[in-house]
Amino acid sequence: MKAYVGVTDAGWHRYLAARPSLSEVNFWRPGGSREFRVLSVGEPFFFKTHYPHNRVVGGGFYSGFRALRVSEAWEFFGEANGVASLEHMRQRVARYRRGPIAPNEDPVIGCVFLRDVKYLPLDEPAEPPPGFASNIVQGKGYDLE
């Protein structure tokens, strides 16, 4: 069995942690060209915030991957994308792509679908796992065997 620790921003985490009824979320990636093949369906996926907070703040179970246009991801997941609106999502994607998205542009993002998501209490985050370097940008897989 494998597990994955994905790096996320604190805004995505805080937004979703404040909405515990959203048990299925989209852990989207700003680029849609690389498929996520680290886990099999049902394996654990944990969220770790960026350095300097650098803490595991929750997790869920991997349920699939799909490259979708930003508008499609919003239509399918809505607030479970970790933002309040399609416009906020476009802004967040643009921030991580390091460039604006043109008004008529609808870029493809990578959508990692997670179910049964839970969040650690905000005052009790966990240390990152052993060997998780501060320069890891997207995440790291672990063999649990």
RAZIWO-V843362 format. One line per field, one symbol per residue. ss: DSSP state (a for helix, b for strand, c for the rest). phi: phi as a letter, one per 40 degrees, with the letter a starting at -180 (. if undefined). psi: psi as a letter, one per 30 degrees, with the letter a starting at -180 (. if undefined). A space follows every 50 residues. Layout:
BEGIN
ss: ???
phi: ???
psi: ???
END
This chain:
BEGIN
ss: cbbbbbbbcaaaaaaaacccccccbbbbbccccccccccccccbbbbbbc ccccbbbbbbbbbbbbbbbaaaaaaaaaaaaccccaaaaaaaaaaaaccc cccccccbbbbbbbbbbbbccccccbbcccccccccccbbbbbcc
phi: .bbbbccbcccdccccccbccccbbbccbcbbcbccbcbcdgccbbbbcd cccfbcbiiabcbibacbcdccccccbfcccgacadcccdccccdccgac bcdccbccbcbccbbfcbbcddcbcccccdgccccccbiacbccc
psi: kllkjkkllfeeeeeeffiffifkljilkfkgfkkjgellkflkklkkll kfehkkgalakkglkkklleeeeeeefbfgfglfleeeeeeeeeeffhll kkegkilklkjjkklhklklkfghlllllkgjkfgkeeaklkjf.
END
